[in-house]
Amino acid sequence: MELLIVFFFGFPGAFLSLVVSIIGVLKDKYRLALLGALLFLPFTYYLNGSPGARGFVLLLPLLQFGSALAVFQKKRTLAWLLLVPSILTVLWVLGVVLVYSFGMN
């Protein structure tokens, strides 16, 4: 049970949601992009508890839902632009984890 909680609330869930969203945009499947936005909700809830990320993190799922709407309306460029902040946030978290894992000896 704990493994499922870590998977959905942690980095693997965020990564999975981005993969699903990107596939949705690439294949013009708005339902996949919508599923990716839903999968991103637990990660943003978890990330909102950190001191440096309060507030703006709650906008990320809204941007992903907007991306799904843009895919539905066949506006692929807008869909990508709305997905970029989520991608950058996940990369930022990955960078922070790697720096603290390997940089602090």
C-alpha positions in Angstrom: 0.0 0.0 0.0 2.8 2.4 0.9 4.4 1.7 -2.5 1.3 2.9 -4.3 1.2 6.1 -2.2 4.8 6.8 -3.1 4.1 6.0 -6.7 1.2 8.4 -7.1 2.3 11.2 -4.8 6.0 11.1 -5.6 8.2 11.6 -8.6 7.2 8.4 -10.5 3.6 9.6 -10.6 4.6 13.0 -11.9 6.8 11.4 -14.5 4.1 9.0 -15.6 1.6 11.9 -15.8 3.9 13.8 -18.1 4.5 10.8 -20.3 0.8 10.2 -20.6 0.2 13.9 -21.4 3.0 14.1 -24.0 1.6 11.0 -25.7 -1.8 12.5 -25.6 -0.5 15.7 -27.3 1.6 13.8 -29.9 -1.3 11.5 -30.8 -4.0 14.2 -30.6 -5.8 12.2 -27.9 -7.3 14.7 -25.5 -8.4 11.9 -23.1 -4.8 10.9 -22.6 -3.9 14.5 -21.9 -6.8 14.7 -19.5 -5.7 11.5 -17.7 -2.2 12.9 -17.4 -3.6 16.0 -15.8 -5.5 13.9 -13.3 -2.4 11.8 -12.5 -0.5 15.1 -11.9 -2.9 16.2 -9.1 -1.4 14.1 -6.2 2.1 15.3 -7.0 1.1 18.9 -7.0 -0.7 18.4 -3.7 2.5 16.9 -2.3 4.7 19.6 -3.8 2.4 22.3 -2.4 3.5 21.3 1.1 7.1 22.4 0.4 8.1 25.9 1.6 9.5 27.1 -1.7 6.7 26.0 -4.0 3.5 27.2 -2.4 0.9 28.7 -4.6 2.1 28.5 -8.1 2.2 24.7 -7.9 -1.6 24.5 -7.8 -1.7 26.2 -11.2 0.1 23.3 -12.9 -2.8 20.9 -13.1 -5.0 23.7 -14.4 -2.4 24.3 -17.2 -2.4 20.5 -17.9 -6.2 20.6 -18.1 -5.9 23.5 -20.5 -3.5 21.5 -22.5 -6.1 18.7 -22.8 -8.6 21.3 -23.9 -6.2 22.7 -26.5 -5.7 19.1 -27.8 -9.5 18.7 -28.0 -9.7 22.0 -30.0 -6.8 20.9 -32.3 -4.5 23.6 -31.1 -1.3 21.6 -30.7 1.1 24.5 -30.2 -1.0 25.9 -27.4 -1.2 22.4 -25.9 2.6 22.2 -25.8 3.0 25.7 -24.4 0.6 24.8 -21.5 2.5 21.6 -20.8 5.9 23.3 -20.6 5.6 24.6 -16.9 4.7 21.1 -15.7 7.7 19.6 -17.6 10.0 22.3 -16.2 8.7 21.7 -12.6 9.3 18.0 -12.8 12.8 18.6 -14.2 13.5 21.1 -11.4 12.5 18.5 -8.7 14.7 15.9 -10.4 17.6 18.4 -10.4 17.1 19.2 -6.7 17.0 15.5 -5.8 20.1 14.7 -7.9 22.0 17.7 -6.4 21.2 16.7 -2.8 21.8 13.0 -3.5 25.2 13.3 -5.2 26.4 16.8 -4.4 26.3 16.6 -0.6 29.3 14.3 0.3 
